[in-house]
Amino acid sequence: MESPKAAVYLSLVLTMLFWGLTFVFYKFAFESFRPITVIFLRLIISVPFIVLSARLLKKMEKVERSDLLYVLMLSAFEPFLYFMGESYGLTFVSSTMAAVIVATIPLIVPVAAFIVYRERLNLLNKIGLMVSFSGVLAVVFSGEVQFGATLKGALLMFMAVFSAVGYAILVKRLTGKYNGFTITAYQNFFGIFMFLPFFLLVDFDTFRTTIPTLKAVIALVYLAVFGSSITFILFTRGVRELGASRANIFTNLIPVFAAVASFFLLNEAMPSLKIVGIVLVLIGLIMSQVKSVKLRKSQTPPTIQFPG
């Protein structure tokens, strides 16, 4: 049975809220743990949480052998290549440049979705996508603007971008056969083994001598339960119901939620340009979700149909 569209939209908004808050919790986690350790441990916590939840809700499914390669590729795209590209890319580019590069994901996904699945966005959707993108840029540029970047850093960040695009395309294929619990559990399980060598070689010596703060542990649990589990379960549902293109446009809400959370939790400023950017993101997002606008010559008034 098709999910009510309001529930799908709500699940995607919650996904972006939880992902937006991860930027705040990352700062707390990094007080005690290094980046690879954070990613590795959040997967270690995430997998049993998802499996136990799926067992209780009777949602766990067995992936067919013929689909294991796709799940491995999915896991390679995200969490592995995305987080490796983003984590190391941020050491070579400014936060402003990184945010601008990552913001191109919703612009690229519709192109890939059209090539692979023939998903189409109408003119209003495309305008909304650009309006929302301009809002993201306004939010990014409202703070301290630094454009420092090296070629290596830019390539790493674009590796993260195209990994996210690849993830969106592959997860669309898998949602036709499996639910979000199954997909997320398997992708995170394989992700553990992909990160394990890097954790042992790069972070293990530091990790074994670290005494984490309570704040860092709480942040790590949040990142595991919400950032690596619930969000991906909800996101796969959105991709299944709306398609890869329209679901990924919601990622423009991430910097909005991050900005609001930083304002309340980290006492960061909320200048007028950031407020304008937030409004543009919301307007563009609404425009991007209108499925079709048909103008008829008959006396029937114009109708607006929403996805559902």
N, C-alpha and C positions, 0 to 999 in steps of 0.2 A: 504494500500500500504506500502511496506517495505521501511524504511528510507534508503537513500544512506549511505553506510558505512562510508564515510568520515565525514558526518554530525554527525553520532553517535559517532565516535571517538572524534570529536571536542567537542561535548557536554560533554563527559566524562572528557576530559582534562580541560575544563572550570570549570566543577564541582570540580575537585581536586584543581584547582587554587583558586577558591572561598573558599573552605574548608581550604586550606593551609593558606590563608590570615586571617582566623578566629583566628589563634593563636596569630597574632599580635594585632588584634582588641580586643581580650579577655583581653590583658594586659591593654588596654585603658579603657575598660568597668569596670574592677576590681578596677580602681581608685576610683569609686563612688559606685559600686554595689557589693553585695556578690554573690557567684556562683549560688545559687538557684534562686535568684532574676533575674539574667541575663537570665537564661534559661526560667523562667516563663514569663518574659516580652517579650522576643523575640518571644515566641509562641503567646502571646496576640497581638503583632504587625503582626505576620506572617499570621494568619488565615484570617483577613479581607483583607490583601493584596492579598492573593491567590484567595480568593472567588471573589473579585472585578475583578482581572485580568481574572479569568476563565469566569466570566459573560460577560466581554467585548469581549473576544475571543470565546465565546460560547463553552467553554470546560468543563463546570461544569456538572457532571453526578450525578445521584442519586444511592447510593449504595443499592443493594438489601438486604433485611432483612437477608437472609441466609448467607450473607457475612460480616455482622456487627461483628460477633465474630472474624473473621480473622482480620478485621481492628482494633478491640480492642487489639488483641494480637500483631499486628504490632506496634501499639502505645505504648504498654507496653514494647516491645523490644527497640524501638527507636521512640521517644526521651527519655522515662522515665528511664528504667533500664540502658541503655547505659550511659546516662549523670550522673545518680546517682552513678553508679559504677566508672566512670572516675573521677568525681568531688571529691568524698570522697576517692577514691583510691589514688589520687595524694597527699593526706595529709599524707599517710603512706608509700609511696614508692618514690624513687628518680625519677626525670624526665627521666633519662636514662633507668631505669628499666621499667617505664611506657611505654616509646616509643618502647622498645623491645617487650613487651607483646602485645601492640596494633598492632605491625607489623606482628603478627601471623595471623591476620584476613584473609588476602588473601591466607594463607596456609591452613586454616581450611575450608573456604567456598567451595573449590572444592570437598573436602571429603563429606561434607553435601549435596552438589548439586548432587553428584553421587548417594548417598544413596536415596535421595528423587526423583530426576528427571532423574537419569541416565545420567547426563551431563558428558562428557568425555573430558579430556585434553590429547593431544598426547604427545609423548616423548619430542618434541621440546618445547611445551608449558610448560611442567614440568621443563625442564632445564631453560627456561626463567624465570619461577616463582622463582626458587632458585637464579638465577643470580640477579634478581631484589631485592629479599629479602636481599641478601648479600650487595647490594648497599644501601639499607635502613640502615643496620647495620653500614656501613661505615660512612654514614651521621650522624647517632646518636653518634657513638664513636669518631667523629672528634672534638667534643666539650669537655666540662668538663665531665668526666666519673665518675658517682657515682652509686653504686649498692645497696644502702641502701633500705631495704624493710622489712616489717613485713608480717606475714602470712595473717593477716586481709587485709592489703593493696593489696597483690598479689591476694587474692580471689576476692576483689572488682574489680580489674582491669580485671581479667578473666571473671567476671560477665559482664563487658562491652564488652569484646571480644565475648562471646557467645551470647550476646544480638544482636550484629552487625551481627553475623552469622545467627541467627534466623530471623532477619529483612530481610536479603538478600534472604533467602529461601521463606519467606512469601510474600515478595513484588513480587517475580517471579510469584507466583500463581495469585496475584491480577492484574498484568499487562496484563494478558490474557483477562481481562474484562473491566478494567478501565484505564483512562489516568493518567499521572503524577499529573495534577492539582487536580483531585478528590482524589487520594490516599493521597497526601501530605496535602490537606486541612483537610481531615477527621482525619488523624493520629495526626496532630498538635492540632486539636480541642479537641480530647479526651485527648491528652497530657496535655492540660491546667488543666483539672480537676484532673489528676493524680498528678500534681505538686502543685496544690492549697493548700492542707493541709500542706505540708512541707513549702511552702512560708509563710502561716499564722502563723505556729508554730515556725519556725526557723528565718525567715528574716523580717517579717512584721514590728516589732518594730523598727528595724534599718532602714528599707526602708522609713518609714513615717517621719523620722527626717533627711533624707539625702537630701542634695542639690547637685545634680549631676553637673559635669562639662560639658561644651559643647562637649568636646572631648569624654567623656563617653557616652553621648546621641547619638552622631554620630556613635560611635562604636556599640552601641546597635541596632541602625537602620540597620547598615550593617549586623550584626549577624542575625537579623530577616529576612531581605529581601533576602540576599544572602545565609547565613549559614543555615537557616531553611526553606527557600522557594524555590528559584530558583535551588539550588543545588539538592534538593531531587526530584524536577520535572525532571531535566535533568538526574539524576541518574536512576530513574525508567525507563526512556526511554532506557538507555544503557542496563539495565538488560533485558528488553523485547527483544531487538534486538540481544544482544550478549550472553545472558545467565548470570546466577549469577556468575559463576566462572570467566569468562573473564572480566566481568565488574568490579568485585571487585579487580582484579589485578591492576587496575588503581589507587587504593587507595595508592599504593606505591609512587605515585607522590606527595602526601600531604606533607611528610617531605621535599621533594625537593623544592616545592613552598614555604613552610614555611622558609626553610633555605635561599632561594634567597630573599624573602621579608624581613627577619630579617637583611640580609646583607645591603639592600638598605634603609630600613626604621628605623632600630634600631641600625645600625652601628656594627652589630656582625661580627666576623671574618669569612673568607672563606678559611680555610686551604686546602692544596692539597688533603688530605684524603677525605674531603667533596666533592671536585670536582670529584674525582675518583668515589665516591659513587653515585653521580648524574648521571654520565655517565653509570655506571652499571645498575642503575634503568631504564634508557631509553633503553639500549640494551636489558635487560631482558623483558621489557614491549613489545617491538617489537616482540621478540621471542614468547612471550606468546599468541600473537594474530594470529599467523599463524595457520590456521585451519587444513591444512593437507599438507603433502609433499609426493607425490607419485612417486616412481621410477619405470619406465616401462622397460621391456626388448625390446620393439619395438623401432623403430627409433624415436618415438615421444619424444621430450626432456622432462625432469622432469618439472612438473608443480607445482606451489605454488598457493593454493586457499585461499583467505581471507574470513573471515565471512562477510556476507552481505545479 
